[in-house]
Amino acid sequence: MVYVTGFRCFRCGRLHKPYEIERLPIPRCECGSAVDAEYDYKSIKKVILRDEFMRTPATHWKYWAFMPVKDLSKCISMGEGSTPLLENKRLSKTGRLLIKYEAVNPTGSFKDRGSALEITKALEFKKKKVALASTGNMGASMAAYAAFAGLKCKVFIPDIVGKEKIMQIKAYGAETILVAGDYSVAMRRAEEFVMSNNDSFLTGDYPWRSEGTKTVGFEIADQLYWHVPDYIVVPVGNGTLIWSIYEAFHELALVGITDKIPRIIGVQVENCAPVADAWENNLKEIIPVKNPKTIATAIACGDPIDGLAALRAIRDSGGFAIKITDNEALLARNLLSCNGIFVEPSGAVAYAGYIKNKLEGTGVCIATGHGLKDMYGLE
Ligand SMILES: *Cc1c(COP(=O)(O)O)cnc(C)c1O
């Protein structure tokens, strides 16, 4: 039932056999870059019954054939996905704008989609514990899914994360380790931990998460009755979300369900814009930003794990990257909430990018995390 044929490196292009990546404590290419799962699309085409696939309601596990799962009966689910695609004409400037409201996931962010798959894999690999670095939302998400599945969870938290997010992680019973430094420092600590504890499973922006996150893209196409929007605006932290959305549309085209790919537009904040900088300067590598300071804490990833993937999503789709200020993110947050859609500052970054640009046609902004998670500036 698994259609993964291999994992390809984003930087050097090397194709790894599935078991070569699965047995690694840190699933990455020898060259240091992230890898991407490739599938046997002919088999997927045979196994999904096209008419039924196109008509049944959009839910996360409906797209299991595009995920590396061995046994559907063992998938862990807390009702992630099936998030609404909202249209509010007061929020659009030109053309048609839809908001994919990811705040309604079980722990309040889109991270639950990747967590559902990562916890399913941790159980398949017979691990007892999951460990990760997180700017808050992924920690809360993994802590919840681990607790639900009966696994232990250890979260390394950089110093930028807000109190509410740490409380949410603790509420689910996870162990929290506060790290002096930014996300990259916390990530190294998490990776060191799994290297010396082999009953632990490293989670975070590694290949499994990205495969689970693709369902944001599948759902958008599905909810538009398989009409592909002209563009999708996405906030970029580690770059996993933007890559996963691109990959979802790419794969739908590969199996012949859709026939085009939307322009993928990445938005970062000025103080932490390594991907937007690389795009503007046409670079082949990402130049890390040290100790990023921004109120959009969920996207404060100075050395993004999927930075090259994010760049590829933007370039291959004919999209672009832009920067906004912290203040523009807050203004966008207020505009959304005054129209009934409450998001945290990072969750408004895509909409802030939309406001700043003149985009034609039908577009979607991803509203990534719930407003209750971080109410900066509302007191
Ligand atoms: C994680 C997150 C992002 C960024 O996603 P990446 O996959 O790291 O690029 C954006 N907004 C919110 C609310 C998040 O939790």
PDBQT file of the ligand as one rigid body, heavy atoms in Angstrom, charges set to zero:
ROOT
HETATM    1  C1  LIG A 401       4.621  26.806  11.266  1.00  0.00    +0.000 C 
HETATM    2  C2  LIG A 401       3.844  27.999  10.973  1.00  0.00    +0.000 A 
HETATM    3  C3  LIG A 401       4.094  28.779   9.835  1.00  0.00    +0.000 A 
HETATM    4  C4  LIG A 401       5.211  28.522   8.864  1.00  0.00    +0.000 C 
HETATM    5  O1  LIG A 401       5.231  27.233   8.293  1.00  0.00    +0.000 OA
HETATM    6  P1  LIG A 401       6.595  26.617   7.730  1.00  0.00    +0.000 P 
HETATM    7  O2  LIG A 401       6.212  25.261   7.292  1.00  0.00    +0.000 OA
HETATM    8  O3  LIG A 401       7.569  26.591   8.897  1.00  0.00    +0.000 OA
HETATM    9  O4  LIG A 401       7.087  27.492   6.646  1.00  0.00    +0.000 OA
HETATM   10  C5  LIG A 401       3.278  29.876   9.609  1.00  0.00    +0.000 A 
HETATM   11  N1  LIG A 401       2.290  30.213  10.465  1.00  0.00    +0.000 NA
HETATM   12  C6  LIG A 401       2.030  29.493  11.564  1.00  0.00    +0.000 A 
HETATM   13  C7  LIG A 401       0.920  29.938  12.469  1.00  0.00    +0.000 C 
HETATM   14  C8  LIG A 401       2.785  28.360  11.869  1.00  0.00    +0.000 A 
HETATM   15  O5  LIG A 401       2.527  27.657  12.975  1.00  0.00    +0.000 OA
ENDROOT
TORSDOF 0
